[in-house]
Amino acid sequence: HRYIEPIKGSRNVSVNNWESADCGVRVSILAYGSKEEAAAAMRQSLAIGKKELPDLGDGGYSWGMGGSNIGFRKDDLTIWISGPEKAAVSKEFAELIAVAIPAIESLIIESLNH
């Protein structure tokens, strides 16, 4: 695991890389003031041509090579996963994160204020 410094001036964002010998995944988490703001940000970011993933978190989408890029919302957070061409790795990460968020919410908030 490696923490990535967000773009200067970014607020309420955490960027992290996880890597193994044959692949890596980047996970970006953005916090909003409410579920409604997060939902609006998700809608604004995703255009036509994305595959809907309604059962992921509070709703999500995939796109790119085989669906290897995934964006989803969980409460007032949007989570963005960029993976290799192995879409299954991105999907597995997304599912694990969606389940873990309630248990690690304080850690997420701490990393957003890093």
N, CA, C and O of each residue as an XYZ file, in Angstrom:
456
protein
N       0.842     -1.184      0.000
C       0.000      0.000      0.000
C       0.882      1.239      0.000
O       1.920      1.283      0.659
N       0.446      2.249     -0.756
C       1.176      3.510     -0.820
C       0.175      4.652     -0.944
O      -0.672      4.663     -1.837
N       0.290      5.622     -0.021
C      -0.539      6.824     -0.063
C       0.006      7.749     -1.148
O       1.218      7.935     -1.254
N      -0.878      8.324     -1.946
C      -0.497      9.250     -3.014
C      -0.961     10.643     -2.613
O      -2.121     10.824     -2.242
N      -0.076     11.622     -2.683
C      -0.429     12.997     -2.359
C      -1.432     13.513     -3.395
O      -1.141     13.484     -4.591
N      -2.611     13.985     -2.959
C      -3.589     14.519     -3.918
C      -3.068     15.784     -4.602
O      -2.087     16.380     -4.157
N      -3.715     16.177     -5.661
C      -3.368     17.396     -6.383
C      -3.432     18.566     -5.410
O      -4.372     18.671     -4.623
N      -2.446     19.434     -5.461
C      -2.381     20.566     -4.545
C      -3.682     21.366     -4.601
O      -4.187     21.694     -5.674
N      -4.200     21.665     -3.429
C      -5.446     22.403     -3.334
C      -6.675     21.515     -3.238
O      -7.770     22.007     -2.966
N      -6.511     20.201     -3.457
C      -7.639     19.279     -3.334
C      -8.054     19.185     -1.878
O      -7.214     19.214     -0.978
N      -9.350     19.074     -1.654
C      -9.865     18.950     -0.298
C     -10.728     17.699     -0.190
O     -11.407     17.306     -1.138
N     -10.685     17.092      0.975
C     -11.530     15.932      1.268
C     -11.334     14.792      0.269
O     -12.298     14.179     -0.190
N     -10.081     14.522     -0.056
C      -9.777     13.435     -0.976
C      -8.618     12.601     -0.427
O      -7.670     13.128      0.155
N      -8.721     11.301     -0.627
C      -7.660     10.364     -0.253
C      -7.361      9.506     -1.475
O      -8.275      8.948     -2.083
N      -6.083      9.398     -1.837
C      -5.675      8.596     -2.991
C      -4.655      7.575     -2.514
O      -3.663      7.925     -1.874
N      -4.910      6.299     -2.833
C      -4.047      5.210     -2.375
C      -3.834      4.194     -3.487
O      -4.738      3.933     -4.281
N      -2.638      3.623     -3.540
C      -2.321      2.551     -4.479
C      -2.071      1.261     -3.719
O      -1.428      1.266     -2.670
N      -2.574      0.170     -4.242
C      -2.231     -1.163     -3.749
C      -1.645     -1.913     -4.931
O      -2.205     -1.904     -6.027
N      -0.511     -2.564     -4.699
C       0.177     -3.254     -5.789
C       0.618     -4.635     -5.361
O       0.973     -4.867     -4.205
N       0.589     -5.545     -6.313
C       1.176     -6.868     -6.126
C       2.143     -7.083     -7.271
O       2.375     -6.174     -8.068
N       2.695     -8.244     -7.360
C       3.694     -8.507     -8.385
C       3.156     -8.323     -9.798
O       3.890     -7.898    -10.690
N       1.868     -8.642    -10.012
C       1.365     -8.611    -11.381
C       0.270     -7.578    -11.655
O      -0.189     -7.467    -12.792
N      -0.156     -6.823    -10.645
C      -1.147     -5.783    -10.932
C      -1.233     -4.780     -9.788
O      -0.703     -5.005     -8.700
N      -1.904     -3.681    -10.054
C      -2.092     -2.647     -9.047
C      -3.445     -1.996     -9.217
O      -4.056     -2.068    -10.283
N      -3.910     -1.357     -8.149
C      -5.202     -0.687     -8.165
C      -5.044      0.661     -7.471
O      -4.412      0.741     -6.417
N      -5.603      1.706     -8.040
C      -5.630      3.026     -7.404
C      -7.053      3.285     -6.928
O      -8.018      3.106     -7.671
N      -7.162      3.708     -5.676
C      -8.461      3.996     -5.077
C      -8.459      5.447     -4.613
O      -7.607      5.851     -3.822
N      -9.412      6.226     -5.107
C      -9.591      7.618     -4.695
C     -10.938      7.734     -4.004
O     -11.956      7.275     -4.523
N     -10.935      8.354     -2.822
C     -12.162      8.543     -2.059
C     -12.363     10.039     -1.850
O     -11.463     10.734     -1.379
N     -13.540     10.526     -2.201
C     -13.883     11.933     -2.030
C     -15.074     12.036     -1.092
O     -16.058     11.311     -1.241
N     -14.980     12.942     -0.123
C     -16.066     13.152      0.841
C     -16.836     14.414      0.493
O     -16.259     15.426      0.094
N     -18.145     14.333      0.652
C     -19.039     15.461      0.402
C     -19.808     15.751      1.686
O     -19.756     14.962      2.629
N     -20.511     16.860      1.731
C     -21.237     17.255      2.927
C     -22.509     16.473      3.177
O     -23.044     16.491      4.285
N     -23.002     15.781      2.150
C     -24.252     15.035      2.298
C     -24.330     13.934      1.242
O     -23.566     13.917      0.277
N     -25.272     13.018      1.453
C     -25.523     11.959      0.470
C     -25.973     12.562     -0.853
O     -25.592     12.086     -1.922
N     -26.794     13.624     -0.776
C     -27.314     14.265     -1.982
C     -26.198     14.897     -2.812
O     -26.195     14.794     -4.039
N     -25.242     15.559     -2.130
C     -24.106     16.153     -2.844
C     -23.263     15.068     -3.499
O     -22.814     15.231     -4.633
N     -23.046     13.965     -2.793
C     -22.258     12.863     -3.360
C     -22.970     12.258     -4.568
O     -22.334     11.950     -5.576
N     -24.292     12.087     -4.467
C     -25.063     11.534     -5.587
C     -25.015     12.467     -6.794
O     -24.875     12.011     -7.929
N     -25.130     13.772     -6.550
C     -25.071     14.746     -7.646
C     -23.697     14.732     -8.306
O     -23.593     14.806     -9.530
N     -22.641     14.636     -7.496
C     -21.275     14.587     -8.041
C     -21.085     13.333     -8.884
O     -20.450     13.379     -9.938
N     -21.631     12.219     -8.425
C     -21.518     10.963     -9.174
C     -22.244     11.093    -10.515
O     -21.699     10.714    -11.552
N     -23.455     11.620    -10.503
C     -24.218     11.780    -11.747
C     -23.483     12.698    -12.724
O     -23.433     12.429    -13.924
N     -22.916     13.780    -12.200
C     -22.227     14.749    -13.043
C     -20.964     14.159    -13.662
O     -20.600     14.518    -14.782
N     -20.303     13.272    -12.958
C     -19.037     12.712    -13.417
C     -19.203     11.597    -14.438
O     -18.282     11.302    -15.200
N     -20.358     10.990    -14.452
C     -20.544      9.815    -15.295
C     -21.488     10.109    -16.452
O     -22.640     10.494    -16.253
N     -20.985      9.922    -17.643
C     -21.779     10.179    -18.844
C     -22.328      8.873    -19.407
O     -22.072      7.786    -18.888
N     -23.075      9.015    -20.461
C     -23.639      7.844    -21.153
C     -22.505      6.921    -21.585
O     -21.404      7.382    -21.889
N     -22.772      5.629    -21.611
C     -21.774      4.663    -22.035
C     -21.168      3.888    -20.885
O     -20.316      3.024    -21.095
N     -21.593      4.183    -19.692
C     -21.098      3.468    -18.522
C     -22.066      2.344    -18.197
O     -23.271      2.476    -18.413
N     -21.549      1.249    -17.683
C     -22.396      0.141    -17.264
C     -22.827      0.374    -15.821
O     -21.987      0.577    -14.944
N     -24.114      0.346    -15.577
C     -24.630      0.581    -14.229
C     -24.388     -0.637    -13.336
O     -24.577     -1.780    -13.753
N     -23.964     -0.366    -12.092
C     -23.756     -1.400    -11.078
C     -24.635     -1.036     -9.868
O     -24.128     -0.544     -8.861
N     -25.950     -1.278     -9.968
C     -26.871     -0.810     -8.939
C     -26.676     -1.448     -7.564
O     -27.082     -0.861     -6.561
N     -26.079     -2.606     -7.490
C     -25.898     -3.301     -6.214
C     -24.576     -2.991     -5.527
O     -24.293     -3.538     -4.461
N     -23.777     -2.138     -6.109
C     -22.485     -1.775     -5.530
C     -22.649     -0.517     -4.685
O     -22.966      0.548     -5.217
N     -22.436     -0.628     -3.380
C     -22.630      0.511     -2.483
C     -24.050      1.029     -2.612
O     -25.013      0.268     -2.519
N     -24.169      2.344     -2.829
C     -25.475      2.966     -3.049
C     -25.699      3.212     -4.537
O     -26.502      4.064     -4.918
N     -24.991      2.467     -5.367
C     -25.106      2.568     -6.815
C     -23.785      2.972     -7.430
O     -23.087      3.845     -6.915
N     -23.444      2.331     -8.538
C     -22.170      2.634     -9.169
C     -22.185      2.347    -10.655
O     -23.205      1.963    -11.227
N     -21.014      2.544    -11.270
C     -20.842      2.371    -12.704
C     -19.457      1.812    -12.982
O     -18.534      1.967    -12.182
N     -19.331      1.163    -14.125
C     -18.006      0.736    -14.590
C     -17.836      1.188    -16.033
O     -18.812      1.412    -16.749
N     -16.583      1.318    -16.443
C     -16.261      1.719    -17.806
C     -14.819      1.310    -18.072
O     -14.138      0.776    -17.196
N     -14.370      1.565    -19.277
C     -12.990      1.246    -19.652
C     -12.855     -0.190    -20.109
O     -13.844     -0.902    -20.283
N     -11.619     -0.600    -20.300
C     -11.294     -1.927    -20.805
C     -11.923     -3.004    -19.918
O     -11.439     -3.265    -18.816
N     -12.981     -3.614    -20.391
C     -13.626     -4.699    -19.656
C     -14.261     -4.267    -18.340
O     -14.560     -5.112    -17.496
N     -14.470     -2.969    -18.152
C     -15.058     -2.490    -16.901
C     -14.045     -2.368    -15.785
O     -14.399     -2.495    -14.613
N     -12.781     -2.123    -16.127
C     -11.718     -2.078    -15.111
C     -11.711     -0.793    -14.295
O     -11.003     -0.711    -13.291
N     -12.479      0.209    -14.702
C     -12.632      1.437    -13.916
C     -14.022      1.431    -13.294
O     -15.014      1.156    -13.969
N     -14.083      1.735    -12.010
C     -15.351      1.670    -11.288
C     -15.500      2.914    -10.425
O     -14.547      3.354     -9.781
N     -16.691      3.471    -10.417
C     -17.039      4.562     -9.524
C     -18.323      4.190     -8.812
O     -19.258      3.699     -9.444
N     -18.389      4.417     -7.494
C     -19.634      4.162     -6.779
C     -19.757      5.113     -5.605
O     -18.790      5.753     -5.194
N     -20.970      5.189     -5.073
C     -21.251      6.050     -3.933
C     -21.627      5.201     -2.739
O     -22.324      4.196     -2.878
N     -21.170      5.601     -1.571
C     -21.559      4.978     -0.299
C     -21.757      6.124      0.671
O     -20.798      6.786      1.068
N     -23.018      6.359      1.057
C     -23.385      7.478      1.915
C     -22.912      8.792      1.274
O     -23.305      9.101      0.150
N     -22.072      9.568      1.976
C     -21.639     10.866      1.429
C     -20.260     10.799      0.785
O     -19.597     11.823      0.615
N     -19.827      9.583      0.425
C     -18.522      9.389     -0.216
C     -18.703      8.916     -1.647
O     -19.639      8.175     -1.948
N     -17.807      9.344     -2.532
C     -17.696      8.701     -3.842
C     -16.346      8.014     -3.871
O     -15.348      8.565     -3.405
N     -16.318      6.812     -4.419
C     -15.110      5.999     -4.461
C     -14.825      5.678     -5.923
O     -15.702      5.221     -6.656
N     -13.586      5.925     -6.332
C     -13.170      5.730     -7.725
C     -12.017      4.746     -7.747
O     -11.017      4.939     -7.055
N     -12.151      3.687     -8.544
C     -11.142      2.639     -8.597
C     -10.658      2.511    -10.031
O     -11.448      2.281    -10.946
N      -9.355      2.662    -10.219
C      -8.737      2.495    -11.531
C      -7.855      1.271    -11.445
O      -6.907      1.222    -10.660
N      -8.172      0.299    -12.247
C      -7.414     -0.934    -12.176
C      -6.736     -1.265    -13.475
O      -6.801     -0.516    -14.450
N      -6.091     -2.392    -13.465
C      -5.452     -2.879    -14.690
C      -6.537     -3.369    -15.637
O      -7.727     -3.169    -15.390
N      -6.136     -3.987    -16.678
C      -7.117     -4.529    -17.621
C      -7.844     -5.731    -17.039
O      -8.685     -6.331    -17.710
N      -7.532     -6.087    -15.807
C      -8.204     -7.189    -15.123
C      -9.382     -6.610    -14.354
O      -9.248     -6.235    -13.190
N     -10.533     -6.540    -15.009
C     -11.714     -5.923    -14.400
C     -12.110     -6.626    -13.111
O     -12.641     -5.986    -12.204
N     -11.867     -7.918    -13.010
C     -12.248     -8.662    -11.807
C     -11.528     -8.126    -10.574
O     -12.098     -8.137     -9.483
N     -10.295     -7.660    -10.719
C      -9.533     -7.113     -9.595
C     -10.189     -5.815     -9.122
O     -10.374     -5.622     -7.920
N     -10.538     -4.933    -10.044
C     -11.199     -3.675     -9.684
C     -12.538     -3.950     -9.021
O     -12.870     -3.330     -8.011
N     -13.299     -4.866     -9.575
C     -14.628     -5.187     -9.022
C     -14.496     -5.760     -7.621
O     -15.272     -5.404     -6.734
N     -13.528     -6.638     -7.408
C     -13.332     -7.212     -6.080
C     -12.952     -6.129     -5.066
O     -13.484     -6.106     -3.957
N     -12.042     -5.239     -5.439
C     -11.666     -4.124     -4.566
C     -12.885     -3.279     -4.235
O     -13.097     -2.932     -3.073
N     -13.691     -2.943     -5.240
C     -14.874     -2.115     -5.035
C     -15.841     -2.774     -4.050
O     -16.359     -2.113     -3.150
N     -16.078     -4.052     -4.216
C     -16.997     -4.764     -3.328
C     -16.466     -4.800     -1.898
O     -17.229     -4.617     -0.950
N     -15.173     -5.034     -1.738
C     -14.579     -5.062     -0.403
C     -14.643     -3.689      0.270
O     -14.929     -3.590      1.464
N     -14.380     -2.645     -0.492
C     -14.427     -1.293      0.056
C     -15.850     -0.934      0.468
O     -16.055     -0.365      1.540
N     -16.836     -1.258     -0.369
C     -18.230     -0.940     -0.063
C     -18.666     -1.574      1.255
O     -19.376     -0.948      2.042
N     -18.247     -2.804      1.496
C     -18.594     -3.503      2.732
C     -17.827     -2.931      3.922
O     -18.362     -2.861      5.028
N     -16.581     -2.525      3.702
C     -15.715     -2.085      4.799
C     -15.968     -0.649      5.248
O     -15.639     -0.305      6.383
N     -16.534      0.191      4.405
C     -16.661      1.614      4.732
C     -17.282      1.877      6.101
O     -16.724      2.672      6.858
N     -18.396      1.260      6.458
C     -18.957      1.559      7.792
C     -17.980      1.252      8.935
O     -17.956      1.968      9.936
N     -17.189      0.212      8.793
C     -16.264     -0.188      9.856
C     -15.023      0.699      9.910
O     -14.400      0.826     10.965
N     -14.659      1.309      8.793
C     -13.417      2.090      8.750
C     -13.653      3.575      8.494
O     -12.733      4.298      8.110
N     -14.874      4.023      8.706
C     -15.209      5.413      8.385
C     -14.291      6.415      9.084
O     -13.902      7.413      8.477
N     -13.938      6.170     10.344
C     -13.062      7.118     11.057
C     -11.677      7.171     10.412
O     -11.061      8.236     10.367
N     -11.177      6.033      9.911
C      -9.878      6.018      9.228
C      -9.949      6.782      7.908
O      -9.007      7.481      7.534
N     -11.068      6.643      7.212
C     -11.243      7.362      5.945
C     -11.214      8.868      6.210
O     -10.524      9.612      5.515
N     -11.965      9.310      7.218
C     -12.027     10.730      7.537
C     -10.632     11.244      7.911
O     -10.237     12.338      7.509
N      -9.897     10.445      8.679
C      -8.536     10.832      9.055
C      -7.644     10.965      7.831
O      -6.862     11.910      7.734
N      -7.754     10.022      6.889
C      -6.904     10.082      5.691
C      -7.301     11.247      4.790
O      -6.456     11.792      4.079
N      -8.580     11.635      4.811
C      -9.007     12.788      4.016
C      -8.431     14.085      4.564
O      -8.247     15.054      3.827
N      -8.150     14.097      5.850
C      -7.585     15.284      6.480
C      -6.059     15.195      6.586
O      -5.431     15.987      7.289
N      -5.480     14.236      5.889
C      -4.018     13.959      5.932
C      -3.219     15.176      5.552
O      -1.989     15.127      5.534
